Amino acid sequence: MENDAQFQQGPSNLSMPEATVIPVLHYPDVPAAVAWLCRSFGFTERLRIATHRVQLNVGSGAVVVAQGGASSSGAEPLGTSIMVRVSDVDMHFENARQAGARILSEPVSQLYGERQYSVADLGGHVWTFSQTEINVDPSAWGGTLVSGGQNAA
C-alpha cells in the first residue's frame, strides 16, 4: 500500500523493540506484572528500565509494561496506550494535528535515541508515535538489556 512507507523501520536502536506497533500496558506493580506475563504467556524480557518500565518480546512483536497511576500532568489516569514506529515523526505529527488529534506532547528527541509525540484520538485512546534517530545502548541512559532480548548485541 502507498501509505505503508510511513511505517517502514528506520535504523535499529538497541533501546527500542523493532516491532512497528507496540502496546503499552500500565500496571501498579511492574515487576509482578512482568513475572506473571512471562510465566503465564511465555513472553520474555527484552529491556528493563529500573522498576517502572519493561519491554517484553512477544514473538516478532513487543509489549511494554509500564507503571500505572496518573499521567505526568496528574490530569488523566493511564491505562493502555499504543506506540507506533514511523519513518518521519514530525510529518506524522503535523498530519495528526491538522486532523484534529488532541496533542498530549509535541515531538521531542529522547535520550534513548527516539523522537516521539503523543496524542489522544476521538475515543480518548493515547497514541505515541516514535521515530528512531540513533542507536543508543540502553546502558547509556540507565536501561538494562536483558540477555536473549531481541536486538541484543
Buried (B, 14 or more C-beta within 10 A) or exposed (E): EEEEEBBEEBEEBBBBBBBBEBBBBBBEEBEEBBEBBBEEEEBBBBBBBEEEBBBBBBEEBBBBBBBBEEBEEEEEEBEEBBBBBBBBBBEBBEEBBEEEBEEBEEBEEBEBBBBBBBBBBEEEEBBBBBBBBEEBBBEEEEBBBBEEBBBEE
